Amino acid sequence: MKKINIKLCVFLGGLSAIVHADNSAYVPKIAPGDTASAGPGKQWPSTRFVVSGDCVTDNLTGLMWAKNGIIGFESTNGGRPIAQPNYNNTTANLNNLTVPLAITAIGNMNTAPIKLCGYSDWRLPNITELMSLINYAATQNSSSPAAWLNDNGFNNINVGYYWSITSSGSNYWRVLLSTGVTGSSFAVNACYVLPVRGGK
């Protein structure tokens, strides 16, 4: 039987990602201050995610993520970001922020007395980085990208929208973790926040 290589191109406001039928992809390797793509991606490693304390490292991209998908950035629903986030929070609405408050919350996390996994260079992911977490096969198997992430090292990843720092005019791109669908929204709307850092 002849092998057919299928490519799916996804365009997001000038950004593109190419996913091949053999499960390889063009995956950017982003480091702080460096937005250049590393070129064609690679096959998924046999161990995709490695958990270390409250953080998860993605062996495909080299990015480190917060393990808890709903870090407590507020003490009360609708309150201001607190100086010391609750990394073990289990109340989802304490991680539901506008883009300006999300930026403030991550800034607070970087200067807090107790830093997440000891690092002080956390940030909002760009849309490509956030999309790199999506396993679209999960939605074809009566599951969701959120459930798949929770089964693979993360905790409390919600099926709602998560913010990226990628903007389009006055709107910001976000990803729905129940399906992997992307879209833009006003920065004053509230979505979940999943901090990221580094790259290799």
C-alpha positions in Angstrom: 0.0 0.0 0.0 1.4 3.4 -0.9 1.9 5.8 2.0 0.2 9.2 1.5 1.6 12.2 3.3 -1.2 14.6 4.1 -0.6 18.1 5.3 -3.1 20.4 7.1 -2.4 24.1 7.1 -4.0 26.2 9.8 -3.8 30.0 9.4 -4.3 32.2 12.4 -4.0 35.9 11.7 -0.7 35.6 9.9 0.4 32.5 12.0 0.5 29.1 10.4 1.0 25.6 11.7 1.4 22.5 9.6 0.5 19.1 10.9 1.4 16.0 9.0 -0.5 12.7 8.9 2.5 10.9 10.5 2.1 13.0 13.6 5.1 15.3 13.0 4.6 19.0 12.9 6.3 22.4 12.3 6.8 23.2 16.0 8.5 26.5 16.9 11.1 26.4 19.6 10.6 29.7 21.4 13.0 31.2 23.9 12.6 34.4 25.9 13.3 37.3 23.5 13.6 34.9 20.5 10.6 34.4 18.3 12.4 32.8 15.3 11.1 29.4 14.3 13.4 26.4 14.4 12.0 25.1 11.1 10.4 21.7 10.5 9.3 19.9 13.6 10.0 16.4 14.7 8.2 13.2 15.7 6.6 13.2 19.1 9.0 11.8 21.7 7.9 8.6 23.4 7.6 10.6 26.7 5.9 13.8 25.8 5.5 15.5 29.2 7.8 15.3 32.3 6.4 16.4 35.6 8.7 18.1 38.1 6.9 19.4 41.2 4.4 22.0 40.1 5.7 22.2 36.6 5.5 20.2 33.4 8.1 20.2 30.7 7.1 19.4 27.1 9.8 17.3 25.5 8.5 18.1 22.0 8.9 21.9 22.3 11.1 22.3 25.3 8.6 24.7 26.9 7.9 24.5 30.7 4.2 24.9 31.8 2.5 25.4 35.1 1.1 22.0 36.1 -2.1 23.4 37.6 -4.4 24.8 34.9 -6.2 27.0 37.4 -3.5 28.6 39.6 -5.3 30.9 42.1 -4.3 34.4 40.9 -7.2 36.0 42.9 -8.4 35.5 46.5 -12.0 36.2 45.5 -13.8 35.8 42.2 -13.5 39.1 40.3 -10.9 40.4 42.8 -7.5 41.9 41.9 -4.5 39.6 41.4 -2.8 38.7 44.7 0.9 39.1 45.4 1.4 35.4 46.2 -0.6 33.2 43.8 -2.0 29.9 45.2 -0.2 27.3 43.0 -2.5 24.5 44.4 -5.8 26.3 43.9 -8.8 24.1 42.9 -11.4 26.8 42.5 -11.6 27.6 38.7 -13.0 31.1 38.9 -9.9 32.3 40.8 -8.1 31.9 37.5 -10.5 33.7 35.2 -8.9 37.0 34.2 -8.9 39.7 31.6 -5.7 40.1 29.6 -4.4 43.1 31.5 -5.1 41.3 34.8 -3.5 38.1 33.5 -0.3 40.1 32.7 -0.3 41.6 36.2 -1.0 38.2 37.8 2.0 36.6 36.1 4.1 39.6 36.9 3.1 39.1 40.6 4.0 35.4 40.3 7.5 36.3 39.1 8.1 38.6 42.0 6.3 36.5 44.7 8.2 35.3 47.7 7.4 31.7 46.6 8.1 31.4 42.9 6.6 28.6 40.8 9.3 25.9 40.6 11.8 28.6 41.6 11.6 30.5 38.3 10.9 34.2 37.8 10.5 34.4 34.0 6.9 33.1 33.5 4.7 34.7 30.8 1.6 34.3 28.8 2.1 31.9 25.9 1.8 33.0 22.3 -0.9 31.4 20.3 1.4 28.9 18.6 2.8 27.8 21.9 -0.7 27.3 23.4 -1.8 25.4 20.3 1.2 23.1 20.7 -0.5 21.5 23.7 -3.6 20.5 21.7 -4.0 16.8 20.8 -6.8 17.0 18.2 -7.0 13.2 18.2 -8.5 13.4 21.7 -11.7 15.1 20.3 -12.0 12.3 17.7 -12.0 9.7 20.6 -14.9 11.2 22.6 -12.5 13.1 24.8 -11.1 16.6 24.9 -7.7 18.3 24.7 -8.2 19.3 28.4 -8.9 15.7 29.5 -5.9 14.5 27.5 -3.6 17.0 29.2 -5.0 16.1 32.6 -4.2 12.4 31.8 -0.7 13.3 30.8 0.8 15.2 33.7 -1.3 18.3 34.1 -4.0 19.0 36.8 -7.2 21.0 36.6 -6.9 22.0 32.9 -10.3 23.4 32.3 -12.4 23.0 29.1 -12.9 26.7 28.8 -10.9 29.3 26.9 -7.2 30.1 27.8 -5.5 33.4 26.8 -2.5 33.8 24.7 -0.5 37.0 24.4 -0.9 37.1 20.6 -3.0 40.1 19.7 -4.9 41.2 16.6 -5.8 44.8 16.8 -7.4 45.3 20.2 -8.3 41.6 20.5 -6.3 38.7 21.8 -6.2 35.1 20.6 -7.4 32.3 22.8 -7.8 28.5 22.6 -10.9 26.5 23.8 -9.5 23.5 25.6 -12.7 21.5 25.1 -12.1 21.3 21.4 -8.9 23.1 20.5 -10.8 25.8 18.5 -9.1 29.2 18.4 -10.5 32.6 18.2 -9.9 36.2 19.2 -11.8 38.2 21.9 -11.7 41.5 23.6 -9.0 41.8 26.2 -11.6 42.9 28.8 -13.3 39.5 28.6 -12.2 36.9 31.2 -10.4 33.6 30.3 -8.2 31.1 32.0 -4.4 31.6 32.3 -1.7 28.9 31.9 1.8 30.4 32.3 4.7 29.2 30.3 8.4 29.8 30.3 11.6 29.1 28.4 12.3 26.8 25.5 15.3 25.0 24.1 
